[in-house]
Amino acid sequence: MPSVCTMAEFIKAFINARVPSRDAKAVEEAFLTKSIVMSKRKQNKKKAQVRLRKGSLTSRSRRELGLHKLSRTGLKFDNYLPLNDMWSQYMRHYLNLDVLLGQGFRAEPWDSRTEHCLLQVCRADYHGALLRVLRSRCASYRGVSGLVLLETRGTFQLITPDNRLKLIPKEHSIFETSVDGFKIRLFGNNLLTRPVGRGMKKLKAKKTIEL
């Protein structure tokens, strides 16, 4: 592609050959100005870079900072019991259990309120929940129970009563927890998203979660 200088000479010669002399100067100035501006725009476009939102981290940065991992030493189950109390309060409010219990709610399958609770359970955050593994393809995970310290897209990381950190895959696993006497059975295949994404995701009613 010709440079700006070569293009200017070409335009000037073309105008002198085709445009009457009384109009040549004005036309020449107009064309040269437009040519220079377009050239600058093309150069700026090449230098443009993708900018991240202020304060945001890339996935690589999160991995390097270890935000998806927990230390396997120094963790005490008893230290996180207050987190479970907070989670129970959160779920009680999130499911509106105080009102439902006052109305005699018993989570019968034919009750329309049960379906609403199932959808809320699918969207809930489980950090702080006391989970027990009912089923898993890995036999060593079955029967494991603990508090959820970290939930990722595909795993629950639990601190057990004997102060061990267990990483349990959600896929092909079934978990159980309870709130105010209601047992909640969670099918891991329905929870294969990050908590923040699950809360915004539009879900369809499924009968694979039991109260």
Secondary structure, DSSP 8 states (H G I E B T S, - for coil): ---HHHHHHHHHHHHHHHS-HHHHHHHHHHHHHHHHHHHHHHHHHHH------TT---HHHHHHHTTT---SSS--GGGGHHHHHHHHHHHHHHTTHHHHHHTT----TT-HHHHHHHHHHHH---TT-EEEEEE-SSGGGTT-EEEEEEE-SSEEEEE-TTS-EEEEE-TT-EEEEEETTEEEEEEGGGG-S-HHHHHHS-----SS-B-
